[in-house]
């Protein structure tokens, strides 16, 4: 038995840990995540995990970059799944390290299902999702008693194998006070047009935050009628988060980070 962070656990072997690395700033990773990384035998890490966090991986551990790029097919995910199972069956402590939170648009749920199917023990360790971290670092409260009683997180890039899009943008226009769109930069013009068609005021504020919580963070603001053009003019690129709603205007008042 060994003591870890004030609790007693059995020594963990032959197990996979689906770990959230946080939104970008390495200081936002959890103590639990750091503990697991330092004790890992194998680490599979994604594209958006910071270099400082990657440097925590022990030299004795095997590390694999399994970051998914735009256009990668299902074979890429299959390879990652197989690596997790392979090393877990070899009685290794495997850390599957993901940017943000592992089960917020991070395929952590699918990976957990795969591990369950193959009778592999696993644990899911939460992380701060980029949708929340980026907003906080930009001084945008996603909820506010005067402006927003609801917030919804939506993917702007759905599974290409779906026969139709599940996100009902026109309905969201009237049903949520704040909308956070992840992985939607390439479709921002289409998304805003759909929201407008659904009855959203064309003057509704929008923020686009690039490289949120990092030293390279960049934010532009506009409205649903002009933000697509501003993104193009400012050459905003992924990874970026889109925030839509009245709360965006509060960034002028409570934005706290030095630029």
Legacy VTK file of the C-alpha trace (Angstrom):
# vtk DataFile Version 3.0
C-alpha trace
ASCII
DATASET POLYDATA
POINTS 259 float
0.000 0.000 0.000
1.174 3.545 -0.589
-0.110 6.972 0.365
-0.992 9.430 -2.374
-2.236 12.959 -1.785
-3.780 12.077 1.550
-5.473 8.869 0.491
-4.443 5.226 0.441
-4.627 3.224 -2.757
-3.391 -0.066 -4.040
-0.391 0.113 -6.292
-1.856 0.590 -9.766
-0.689 -1.729 -12.528
-2.194 -2.863 -15.780
-4.490 0.133 -15.886
-5.226 3.035 -18.230
-5.771 6.582 -17.001
-7.649 8.927 -19.330
-6.217 12.217 -18.109
-7.157 15.807 -18.903
-4.082 18.040 -19.271
-6.059 21.287 -19.118
-6.607 24.068 -21.640
-3.049 25.170 -22.439
-1.470 26.928 -19.464
0.562 24.139 -17.806
-0.196 25.685 -14.402
-3.822 24.613 -14.774
-3.148 20.864 -14.775
-4.498 19.038 -11.717
-2.382 17.535 -8.946
-3.868 14.127 -9.739
-2.770 14.407 -13.364
0.802 15.341 -12.391
0.920 12.443 -9.925
-0.116 9.949 -12.609
2.234 11.313 -15.275
5.225 11.023 -12.928
4.364 7.389 -12.110
3.521 6.349 -15.674
5.176 3.516 -17.566
3.624 4.592 -20.865
2.201 7.958 -21.952
0.143 8.563 -25.098
-0.243 12.310 -25.578
-2.217 14.569 -27.888
-1.294 17.544 -30.072
-2.572 20.232 -27.691
-0.698 19.069 -24.578
1.888 21.732 -23.684
5.626 21.071 -23.923
6.057 21.814 -20.222
3.571 19.084 -19.311
5.200 16.665 -21.754
8.536 17.362 -20.015
7.038 15.845 -16.837
7.011 12.393 -18.438
9.691 10.252 -16.754
12.693 9.405 -18.906
12.172 5.722 -18.142
8.629 5.836 -19.533
7.703 5.087 -23.129
5.971 8.063 -24.726
4.003 8.179 -27.952
2.661 11.180 -29.803
-0.835 10.224 -30.931
-2.149 13.672 -31.797
-4.924 13.667 -34.327
-4.564 16.073 -37.244
-7.317 17.426 -39.485
-8.176 14.757 -42.021
-6.997 11.794 -39.965
-9.335 8.857 -40.381
-10.647 6.280 -37.931
-7.508 4.162 -38.410
-5.621 6.720 -36.321
-8.009 6.304 -33.384
-7.931 2.532 -33.781
-4.132 2.573 -33.458
-4.360 4.620 -30.251
-6.942 2.246 -28.784
-4.785 -0.755 -29.582
-1.720 0.812 -27.944
-3.634 1.411 -24.708
-4.819 -2.191 -24.575
-1.435 -3.612 -25.588
0.470 -1.947 -22.743
-2.264 -2.417 -20.159
-2.147 -6.163 -20.860
1.605 -5.976 -20.248
0.800 -4.787 -16.701
1.844 -1.206 -17.405
0.458 2.029 -16.017
-0.747 3.820 -19.126
-1.582 7.525 -19.146
-3.669 8.676 -22.092
-2.997 12.405 -21.901
-5.501 14.709 -23.569
-5.799 18.473 -23.909
-8.645 20.012 -21.908
-11.003 17.477 -20.366
-10.890 13.905 -21.706
-14.643 13.530 -22.120
-15.573 16.989 -23.413
-15.224 16.590 -27.192
-12.069 14.586 -26.525
-13.099 11.042 -27.511
-12.481 9.928 -23.946
-15.907 8.348 -23.799
-15.200 6.272 -26.899
-11.820 5.202 -25.537
-13.359 4.217 -22.198
-15.922 2.081 -24.061
-13.101 0.373 -25.955
-11.195 -0.345 -22.735
-14.344 -1.700 -21.094
-14.972 -3.962 -24.077
-11.457 -5.390 -23.744
-11.776 -5.789 -19.956
-9.082 -3.211 -19.171
-9.268 -1.278 -15.892
-9.416 2.470 -16.364
-9.873 5.747 -14.522
-10.992 9.092 -15.935
-9.262 12.181 -14.530
-11.008 15.501 -15.258
-9.233 18.534 -16.657
-10.262 22.128 -17.276
-11.831 22.190 -20.723
-10.611 24.850 -23.150
-14.130 26.226 -23.469
-14.083 27.265 -19.815
-10.387 28.094 -19.436
-10.266 30.334 -22.504
-13.360 32.244 -21.419
-12.019 32.794 -17.909
-8.632 34.013 -19.148
-10.434 36.391 -21.513
-12.578 37.837 -18.720
-15.806 36.381 -20.087
-18.100 34.856 -17.434
-20.092 32.175 -19.218
-22.932 32.723 -16.770
-23.979 35.955 -15.050
-27.053 36.737 -12.997
-27.979 39.707 -15.193
-27.094 38.322 -18.605
-26.894 34.532 -18.762
-28.654 31.810 -16.801
-27.706 29.061 -19.243
-24.664 27.977 -21.215
-24.319 25.251 -23.830
-21.152 23.652 -25.221
-21.414 22.631 -28.851
-19.065 21.074 -31.373
-18.697 22.906 -34.641
-17.240 19.821 -36.289
-19.405 16.726 -36.107
-18.572 13.137 -36.991
-18.155 12.947 -40.771
-19.916 9.572 -40.809
-23.180 11.026 -39.499
-25.884 11.168 -42.140
-27.110 14.524 -40.881
-25.974 17.240 -38.507
-27.299 16.816 -34.964
-26.708 20.378 -33.780
-29.861 22.425 -34.271
-28.339 25.876 -34.602
-31.639 27.614 -35.319
-33.153 26.191 -32.111
-30.071 27.130 -30.093
-30.546 30.726 -31.185
-33.448 31.072 -28.777
-32.779 28.363 -26.184
-29.387 29.268 -24.664
-28.028 32.539 -23.264
-24.380 31.665 -23.919
-23.118 29.347 -26.649
-19.569 28.002 -26.600
-18.515 26.463 -29.904
-15.474 24.213 -29.987
-13.725 23.179 -33.215
-15.984 25.470 -35.206
-13.641 28.101 -36.631
-13.796 26.894 -40.248
-17.618 27.024 -40.107
-18.087 30.243 -38.159
-19.814 32.017 -41.047
-22.306 29.184 -41.554
-22.953 28.882 -37.814
-23.672 32.593 -37.405
-26.003 32.613 -40.401
-27.942 29.683 -38.939
-28.233 31.449 -35.567
-29.446 34.598 -37.288
-32.017 32.578 -39.241
-33.190 31.139 -35.929
-34.005 34.597 -34.635
-30.820 35.620 -32.823
-30.230 39.386 -32.857
-27.595 40.210 -35.474
-25.914 42.492 -32.919
-25.322 39.620 -30.489
-21.668 39.819 -29.321
-19.187 37.116 -30.326
-15.630 36.453 -29.177
-13.114 34.183 -30.865
-10.193 33.171 -28.662
-7.099 31.616 -30.209
-4.566 29.655 -28.122
-6.606 30.258 -24.981
-4.821 30.433 -21.574
-1.371 30.386 -23.195
1.124 33.236 -23.622
-0.006 33.390 -27.269
-3.674 33.957 -26.437
-5.372 36.267 -28.916
-8.973 37.428 -28.915
-11.115 39.281 -31.412
-14.707 40.368 -30.872
-17.590 41.295 -33.101
-21.195 40.337 -33.701
-22.805 37.371 -35.428
-23.143 39.562 -38.511
-19.460 40.484 -38.876
-17.302 38.035 -36.884
-16.622 35.726 -39.838
-15.065 38.602 -41.776
-13.060 39.712 -38.742
-11.682 36.192 -38.296
-10.495 36.238 -41.881
-8.970 39.710 -41.595
-7.186 38.891 -38.336
-5.943 35.537 -39.662
-7.261 33.682 -36.624
-6.363 29.996 -36.719
-7.076 26.854 -34.691
-7.125 25.984 -31.877
-9.811 28.574 -31.241
-12.958 28.806 -29.151
-16.063 30.763 -30.179
-18.240 32.357 -27.485
-21.612 33.835 -28.420
-23.830 35.858 -26.096
-24.240 39.068 -24.088
-21.580 37.996 -21.582
-18.889 38.614 -24.216
-19.293 42.366 -23.668
-18.153 41.951 -20.047
-14.599 41.203 -21.163
-14.043 44.962 -21.502
-14.843 45.369 -17.817
-13.383 42.299 -16.139
-10.644 41.217 -18.528
-7.744 40.712 -16.135
-4.817 39.412 -18.155
-2.105 41.743 -19.315
-1.776 41.730 -23.087
LINES 1 260
259 0 1 2 3 4 5 6 7 8 9 10 11 12 13 14 15 16 17 18 19 20 21 22 23 24 25 26 27 28 29 30 31 32 33 34 35 36 37 38 39 40 41 42 43 44 45 46 47 48 49 50 51 52 53 54 55 56 57 58 59 60 61 62 63 64 65 66 67 68 69 70 71 72 73 74 75 76 77 78 79 80 81 82 83 84 85 86 87 88 89 90 91 92 93 94 95 96 97 98 99 100 101 102 103 104 105 106 107 108 109 110 111 112 113 114 115 116 117 118 119 120 121 122 123 124 125 126 127 128 129 130 131 132 133 134 135 136 137 138 139 140 141 142 143 144 145 146 147 148 149 150 151 152 153 154 155 156 157 158 159 160 161 162 163 164 165 166 167 168 169 170 171 172 173 174 175 176 177 178 179 180 181 182 183 184 185 186 187 188 189 190 191 192 193 194 195 196 197 198 199 200 201 202 203 204 205 206 207 208 209 210 211 212 213 214 215 216 217 218 219 220 221 222 223 224 225 226 227 228 229 230 231 232 233 234 235 236 237 238 239 240 241 242 243 244 245 246 247 248 249 250 251 252 253 254 255 256 257 258
